[in-house]
Amino acid sequence: MTPLDERYLLGACIGRGGVGEVHIGWQVALERPVAIKLLRPELTSTPAAVARFEREARTTSMLNHPQVVTVIDI
């Protein structure tokens, strides 16, 4: 696994979508597995794509349902 911002370890990609990739991850401080969604590298220099990605994370973080992932960090 590759360190990501000293807080997470980034593993293999397990899915790709229109703007993001989901990876297996590990949260170092709490010693637990996580899923990590990253903006696709080719879109990181596109302000509209970055804004949409952040807006999606904020919106998803407001949901509380057993069928929706819990957002723990952005």
Residue frames as a rotation matrix with the C-alpha (Angstrom) as fourth column:
MET 1
0.579 0.815 0.000 0.00
0.815 -0.579 0.000 0.00
0.000 0.000 -1.000 0.00
THR 2
-0.346 -0.649 0.677 1.10
0.665 -0.679 -0.311 3.55
0.662 0.343 0.667 -0.76
PRO 3
-0.492 0.153 -0.857 0.99
0.726 -0.471 -0.501 6.29
-0.480 -0.869 0.120 1.92
LEU 4
-0.131 0.529 0.839 -1.61
0.673 -0.574 0.467 8.97
0.728 0.625 -0.281 1.24
ASP 5
0.172 0.174 0.970 -1.23
-0.294 -0.931 0.219 12.20
0.940 -0.322 -0.109 3.26
GLU 6
-0.757 -0.644 0.114 0.25
-0.339 0.238 -0.910 10.22
0.559 -0.727 -0.398 6.20
ARG 7
-0.383 0.696 0.607 -3.29
-0.857 -0.021 -0.516 9.39
-0.346 -0.718 0.604 7.36
TYR 8
0.704 0.676 0.219 -4.16
-0.484 0.682 -0.548 6.60
-0.519 0.280 0.808 4.96
LEU 9
-0.608 -0.744 0.278 -2.57
-0.222 0.495 0.840 3.81
-0.762 0.449 -0.466 3.00
LEU 10
0.234 0.668 -0.707 -3.80
-0.866 -0.187 -0.464 3.48
-0.442 0.720 0.535 -0.56
GLY 11
-0.338 -0.285 0.897 -4.27
-0.010 0.954 0.299 0.04
-0.941 0.093 -0.325 -2.08
ALA 12
-0.852 -0.042 0.522 -5.55
0.474 0.361 0.803 -1.38
-0.222 0.932 -0.287 -5.34
CYS 13
-0.680 0.667 -0.305 -8.18
-0.728 -0.666 0.165 0.32
-0.093 0.334 0.938 -7.44
ILE 14
-0.780 0.457 0.427 -11.48
0.304 0.874 -0.380 -1.57
-0.547 -0.166 -0.821 -7.12
GLY 15
0.202 0.882 0.426 -13.69
0.901 0.003 -0.433 0.63
-0.383 0.472 -0.794 -9.31
ARG 16
-0.886 -0.440 -0.145 -13.76
0.330 -0.820 0.468 3.54
-0.325 0.367 0.872 -11.74
GLY 17
0.238 0.971 0.030 -16.49
0.779 -0.172 -0.604 5.97
-0.581 0.167 -0.797 -12.69
GLY 18
0.703 0.162 0.693 -16.90
0.640 -0.570 -0.516 9.16
0.312 0.805 -0.504 -14.69
VAL 19
0.598 -0.468 0.651 -14.80
-0.375 -0.881 -0.289 11.36
0.709 -0.072 -0.702 -12.41
GLY 20
0.280 -0.460 0.843 -13.40
-0.957 -0.067 0.281 9.10
-0.073 -0.886 -0.459 -9.71
GLU 21
-0.090 -0.357 -0.930 -11.63
-0.233 0.915 -0.329 5.92
0.968 0.187 -0.166 -8.74
VAL 22
0.717 0.317 0.621 -12.30
-0.679 0.113 0.726 3.88
0.160 -0.942 0.296 -5.60
HIS 23
-0.158 -0.877 -0.453 -9.38
-0.429 0.474 -0.769 2.17
0.889 0.073 -0.451 -3.88
ILE 24
0.613 0.112 -0.782 -8.95
0.587 0.597 0.546 -0.24
0.528 -0.794 0.301 -1.00
GLY 25
0.049 -0.616 0.786 -7.50
-0.298 -0.760 -0.578 1.76
0.953 -0.206 -0.221 1.87
TRP 26
0.113 -0.101 -0.988 -6.36
0.880 0.473 0.052 1.69
0.462 -0.875 0.142 5.47
GLN 27
0.655 0.119 0.746 -6.91
-0.194 -0.928 0.318 4.50
0.730 -0.353 -0.585 7.99
VAL 28
-0.222 -0.917 -0.331 -3.65
0.165 0.299 -0.940 4.54
0.961 -0.263 0.085 9.93
ALA 29
-0.649 -0.104 0.754 -4.74
-0.602 -0.535 -0.592 6.35
0.465 -0.838 0.285 13.13
LEU 30
0.100 0.804 0.586 -7.80
-0.970 0.209 -0.122 4.17
-0.221 -0.557 0.801 13.76
GLU 31
-0.807 -0.549 0.219 -6.30
-0.484 0.826 0.288 1.00
-0.339 0.127 -0.932 12.28
ARG 32
-0.004 0.867 0.498 -9.33
0.075 0.496 -0.865 0.16
-0.997 0.034 -0.067 10.14
PRO 33
-0.662 -0.170 0.730 -10.07
0.698 0.215 0.683 -0.63
-0.273 0.962 -0.023 6.51
VAL 34
0.004 0.648 -0.762 -11.70
-0.081 -0.759 -0.646 2.08
-0.997 0.064 0.050 4.42
ALA 35
0.255 0.070 0.964 -12.68
0.954 0.144 -0.263 2.75
-0.157 0.987 -0.030 0.83
ILE 36
-0.243 -0.423 -0.873 -10.94
0.231 -0.899 0.372 5.78
-0.942 -0.111 0.316 -0.66
LYS 37
0.565 0.457 0.687 -12.45
0.793 -0.072 -0.605 7.67
-0.227 0.887 -0.403 -3.58
LEU 38
-0.327 -0.754 -0.569 -10.06
0.351 -0.656 0.668 9.88
-0.878 0.019 0.479 -5.53
LEU 39
0.670 0.411 -0.618 -10.65
-0.364 -0.543 -0.756 12.28
-0.647 0.732 -0.214 -8.37
ARG 40
0.716 -0.414 0.562 -9.16
0.672 0.628 -0.393 10.82
-0.191 0.659 0.728 -11.54
PRO 41
-0.099 -0.893 -0.440 -5.68
0.662 -0.389 0.640 12.33
-0.743 -0.228 0.630 -12.07
GLU 42
-0.667 -0.200 0.718 -6.50
0.729 -0.373 0.574 13.85
0.152 0.906 0.395 -15.46
LEU 43
0.260 0.864 0.432 -9.32
0.615 -0.493 0.616 15.88
0.745 0.105 -0.659 -13.87
THR 44
0.216 -0.191 -0.957 -7.41
0.949 -0.187 0.252 17.36
-0.228 -0.964 0.141 -10.92
SER 45
-0.799 -0.548 -0.248 -6.49
0.467 -0.825 0.319 20.46
-0.379 0.139 0.915 -12.92
THR 46
-0.540 0.713 0.447 -10.11
0.325 -0.313 0.892 21.12
0.776 0.627 -0.063 -13.94
PRO 47
-0.948 0.107 0.301 -11.69
-0.310 -0.538 -0.784 23.48
0.078 -0.836 0.543 -11.37
ALA 48
-0.062 0.996 -0.066 -15.25
-0.946 -0.037 0.323 22.44
0.319 0.083 0.944 -12.30
ALA 49
0.220 0.092 -0.971 -14.44
-0.075 0.994 0.078 18.74
0.973 0.056 0.225 -11.81
VAL 50
-0.776 -0.546 -0.317 -12.76
0.308 0.111 -0.945 19.41
0.551 -0.831 0.082 -8.44
ALA 51
-0.740 0.559 0.374 -15.76
-0.672 -0.642 -0.370 21.48
0.033 -0.525 0.851 -7.29
ARG 52
0.220 0.853 -0.474 -18.20
-0.760 0.455 0.465 18.76
0.612 0.258 0.748 -8.38
PHE 53
-0.118 -0.366 -0.923 -16.17
0.241 0.891 -0.384 16.08
0.963 -0.268 -0.017 -6.59
GLU 54
-0.962 -0.273 -0.021 -16.09
0.104 -0.293 -0.950 18.11
0.253 -0.916 0.310 -3.36
ARG 55
-0.428 0.885 0.182 -19.81
-0.892 -0.446 0.071 18.94
0.144 -0.132 0.981 -3.63
GLU 56
0.235 0.473 -0.849 -20.61
-0.366 0.852 0.374 15.24
0.901 0.223 0.373 -4.05
ALA 57
-0.516 -0.508 -0.689 -18.60
0.439 0.534 -0.723 14.40
0.735 -0.676 -0.053 -0.90
ARG 58
-0.951 0.193 0.240 -20.33
-0.308 -0.638 -0.706 17.10
0.016 -0.746 0.666 1.16
THR 59
-0.098 0.981 -0.166 -23.77
-0.927 -0.029 0.375 16.03
0.363 0.190 0.912 -0.05
THR 60
0.131 0.093 -0.987 -23.09
-0.044 0.995 0.088 12.34
0.990 0.032 0.134 0.58
SER 61
-0.813 -0.532 -0.236 -21.80
0.213 0.105 -0.971 13.15
0.542 -0.840 0.028 4.08
MET 62
-0.648 0.640 0.413 -25.26
-0.760 -0.574 -0.305 14.43
0.042 -0.511 0.858 5.01
LEU 63
0.216 0.748 -0.628 -26.90
-0.646 0.592 0.482 11.08
0.732 0.302 0.611 4.28
ASN 64
-0.637 -0.328 0.698 -27.42
-0.745 0.495 -0.447 8.47
-0.199 -0.805 -0.560 6.98
HIS 65
0.585 0.792 -0.177 -28.69
-0.807 0.547 -0.221 5.19
-0.078 0.272 0.959 5.60
PRO 66
0.312 -0.480 0.820 -27.47
-0.242 0.794 0.558 1.57
-0.919 -0.372 0.132 5.82
GLN 67
0.580 -0.044 0.813 -27.27
0.698 0.541 -0.469 1.38
-0.419 0.840 0.345 2.01
VAL 68
0.842 -0.332 0.425 -25.11
0.019 -0.769 -0.639 4.53
0.539 0.546 -0.641 1.64
VAL 69
0.040 -0.910 -0.413 -21.42
0.814 0.270 -0.514 4.73
0.579 -0.316 0.752 2.51
THR 70
0.834 0.127 -0.536 -20.40
0.477 -0.655 0.586 7.01
-0.276 -0.745 -0.607 5.37
VAL 71
0.435 -0.704 0.562 -18.06
0.267 -0.495 -0.827 9.84
0.860 0.510 -0.028 4.38
ILE 72
0.696 -0.228 -0.681 -15.39
0.709 0.071 0.701 10.23
-0.111 -0.971 0.211 7.09
ASP 73
-0.068 -0.787 -0.613 -12.95
0.333 -0.597 0.730 12.65
-0.941 -0.154 0.302 5.46
ILE 74
0.858 0.222 0.463 -12.45
0.508 -0.231 -0.830 14.90
-0.078 0.947 -0.312 2.46
